[in-house]
Structures are given as structure tokens and as C-alpha cells.
Amino acid sequence: MNYLFDFDGTLMDTSGVIIATIKATIKEMGLPDKTDDECCSIIGIRTDEAGNYLYPNLGISNAEFATVFRSNYDRLKQGTHEKTFPGVIETLDKLRAENHGLAIASSRKLSSLRDYLDCLGIRDLFVMIVGADSVTKGKPDPEPVLTILQTLGWNGADTLVVGDADVDILMGNAAGCKTCTVTYGNGSCISLEAANPDHMIDTFSDILNL
């Protein structure tokens, strides 16, 4: 079995700084306030598309939202100490030791993704890493998964897509893969169940029991 993981909310707990960044962006742009849950709903969407996901009826500029977001993120990220979720490193090490193929498909920019993985010392565990700027279409479009499958010669039926948001599951399903959602991340249980995953797990290490 090959494993294709989302990053934010699945491997790494980055919700605190992301929610703070979204709220700072909303305030700076003079947009209507959003709750934490509403802000969480766009984690997993590419930043360049997030504005209209959050405000579908206001006709705001995605480009402006993304620019302000990135400026705030760079500022607010300083001094933060994000951590991987419990069991992530140990489980990834075990899967790799058992010769399973591991890859990442994230809505985070590739350079930022690589920085995080390098800081964690786990970049070499993954045979391929796809970021938001690696593809033309982001989640829930299947392009990120299909790019990995085609490049590595993986079979979708033998690949498990693991993520914490409905867009991860929709992406994996559309690519013909098996899918697994984690319940500890940013997605709501209602939206995750509606995406129709093959598996739902409460802790990352439960992957070993599937």
C-alpha cells in the first residue's frame, strides 16, 4: 500500500497560526467577521482561492486576500511552535521501514512545505511532495493526486489518501484511490462523513490497523 498525506491538520497542527492569520486578514481588509469554525473551513483550500471560498457572495479579490494573508502569516508565524500530531513521526517511520511509499499533497506552497519538513527532519521519508504551486488545479480537484500517481507509477486502488478535510477525501475519491479521514484535524465530522471516506480514524497511528 502507498500512502498520500495532506499536511496541515493531518501531520502538523498549524491551525492556531492559520486561524489568527485569517482573522488578521479579515480585519485588515474590512470584511465581515468569521468564527473559528468558519475560518477552519478554508484550511486545505489553496490560499490563492481562499477568499471567495470564505466570502462567496462578496466578489472579493482572491489575489488581494492571498497577498494580505501571506503578509500576516509571515508576521504571525514568528515565535510559534507548531507540533506534529501525536504518533505522526513514529507511524511514518514505521510505514517507511516497511517499504510503503509515502507522498504529500498539500495546499501549502512547496517552499513552505519543504521548510516545515526539513525542520522536522522527515523530508527524506517522502518520495514525492506536491504543493499548491506544483499543480494547475488544487483540492478538491484530483490533479494533485493524479500527478503523484502518474509520476511514481502508483495504482490508485493501492493508494490511501489521508486528510483532515472534505476536500482531501473528495480529491482522493475522484482520483480513484482509497480514502481515510482523520477526525482530530480542521474538518467537521458532518462535512467529513458527507465526503464519503473509506475509513475514519481518531488518531494518526490507527493507520497501522487499517
Disulfide bonds with the S-S distance in Angstrom:
none
